[in-house]
Amino acid sequence: MTRQELPADPREAFNPSDYYSIAAVCKTLNVSRGLIIGALEAKDLNAVKTGTRIRIRGKELNQWITPYA
C-alpha cells in the first residue's frame, strides 16, 4: 500500500463531497490524531457525528489545510 501524496493545490487533497474519519485524515496528512482532535475542539474544523463515529467533510478539510500549504 502506498502513501497518498498531497497534490500541489491543497484544496484538492480531499473530495469535497465525501466524509472522512479522523484516522483517514491523519494518515493522508501524516499528522497526529491530537492535532485533528484539537482543531475539532477549537472549532477550526466542523464534524458530523454519526452514531459513535465522527466524520469530517472533505470541503471543510480542504479549507482548513489551505493556509498551511
C-alpha positions in Angstrom: 0.0 0.0 0.0 1.4 3.4 -1.0 1.0 6.6 1.0 -1.2 9.1 -0.6 0.7 12.2 -1.6 -0.8 15.6 -1.2 -1.5 17.4 -4.5 0.2 20.7 -5.4 -3.0 22.5 -4.7 -4.1 21.6 -1.1 -7.7 22.4 -1.9 -7.7 19.2 -3.9 -6.4 16.9 -1.1 -9.9 15.6 -0.2 -13.0 15.1 -2.3 -15.3 17.9 -1.2 -18.5 15.8 -1.2 -17.0 12.9 0.8 -16.8 12.4 4.6 -13.5 11.2 6.2 -12.7 9.6 9.5 -10.1 11.1 11.9 -7.8 8.1 11.2 -8.1 8.6 7.4 -7.3 12.3 7.8 -4.3 11.7 10.0 -2.9 9.1 7.6 -3.4 11.3 4.5 -1.9 14.4 6.1 0.7 12.5 8.1 -0.3 14.3 11.3 -1.1 13.2 14.8 -4.7 12.4 16.0 -4.3 15.0 18.7 -3.8 17.8 16.1 -7.1 16.9 14.4 -9.0 16.5 17.7 -7.6 19.8 18.8 -8.8 21.5 15.7 -12.2 20.0 16.2 -12.3 21.1 19.8 -11.2 24.7 18.9 -14.0 24.7 16.2 -11.4 25.2 13.4 -12.9 22.1 11.8 -16.5 21.1 11.7 -17.5 17.5 12.0 -20.6 15.3 11.9 -21.2 12.6 14.5 -22.9 9.5 13.0 -23.6 7.2 15.9 -20.3 6.7 17.7 -18.2 7.8 14.7 -17.0 11.3 13.8 -16.8 12.2 10.1 -15.3 15.4 8.6 -16.4 16.6 5.2 -13.7 17.0 2.6 -14.7 20.5 1.8 -14.0 21.5 5.5 -10.7 19.7 5.4 -9.6 21.4 2.2 -10.4 24.8 3.6 -8.6 24.1 6.9 -5.3 23.0 5.3 -5.1 25.7 2.6 -3.5 28.3 4.8 -0.8 25.8 5.9 0.2 24.6 2.5 
